[in-house]
Amino acid sequence: MSQWVQSERPGLHWHCPQLPPSPAEAMSLIEVLLAMALMGMVFTSSLQSYVLLQTTHDLVRQKGEALRWAVAEMENLRGSAFRRNPQGGSAWNDLVSDPQGTHPPFTEPPALPTGWRLDRQVQTEGSAVPGAIKGIPLKSIRLALSWSDRQGKAQVVSLDTLLAGQDPGNTDPSSRLALPMQPWP
């Protein structure tokens, strides 16, 4: 073909890639192309796995931090339930629900990260809970810590507990350990 183009059309430059002379060389070219396509798919899959692992790592870290904040707040509530409030009364009755995050005066609001919200629900159960000792009040406490992750999905970590005990203001002082007269720091 190139000889015909040179003889019949001398002004035309004929550029035609030379095919491999043997079928074995042609197959090696196809193998190289397939190997490159396979390497491209492996690279894409590896990149997707990395992004998924990074996202999962962030979410696990955030959930761990949320659990740490919720446990700290729960321990703060447990400790403050038997303190005397600044007015001299019992803080047991001040332990109430706080769905707006306003925090009653006997607890310090936690310094949560920006965009995080802590909701508290408290119910007085009395002795209606199975296994409760008659006459000892129980408070059911649920803390829910919510935030949005990097993808904008709402995430929530909840902690539930029962707080049992006598109201220090209503018990006989000789039947319990004496609480300090001043509020605890």
Secondary structure, 3 states (H helix, E strand, C coil): CHHHHHHHCCCCCCCCCCCCCCHHHHHHHHHHHHHHHHHHHHHHHHHHHHHHHHHHHHHHHHHHHHHHHHHHHHHHHHHHCCCECCCCCECCCCCCCECCCCCCCCCCCCCCCCCCEEEEEEEECCCCCCCCCCCCCEEEEEEEEEEECCCCCEEEEEEEEEEECCCHHHCCHHHCCCCCCCCCC
